[in-house]
Amino acid sequence: MRKAPLLLTVALGLLLLSLTYSPPYCGSYSYYVSNWKEMNVPNLVSAILAGWRAYDSLGEASLLFTAVIGFYILLGGKKK
C-alpha cells in the first residue's frame, strides 16, 4: 500500500517533465497580444491566466501534493 503514493508521485513528476514549457513563436507576450481571441475567452488578461498561468498553477499543485505525500510517508503512513 505504501508503493501507491510513491508510484503516483513519480508518474506525476514524469508527466511534468514531459511538458513543453517554451513559449510559442517569438515569445509569450507577443503571442498572447496577437492571438488571445483564439482561446475563446472574453479578454486578454483571462487569456493569459487561462493559458500561461495554468502551467504555474499545475506546478504549485504538484508541489503541494508531493509535500503532503512526503509527510505522509515520513510520519509512517496509516497507523494500524
Residue pairs with C-beta under 8 A, 6 or more apart in sequence:
1 77
1 78
2 73
2 77
5 69
5 72
5 73
6 69
6 73
8 69
9 65
9 66
9 69
12 62
12 65
12 66
13 62
13 66
16 58
16 59
16 62
19 55
21 55
23 31
24 31
25 31
28 52
32 44
32 47
32 48
32 51
32 52
33 44
36 43
36 44
36 47
36 48
39 47
39 50
39 51
41 47
41 50
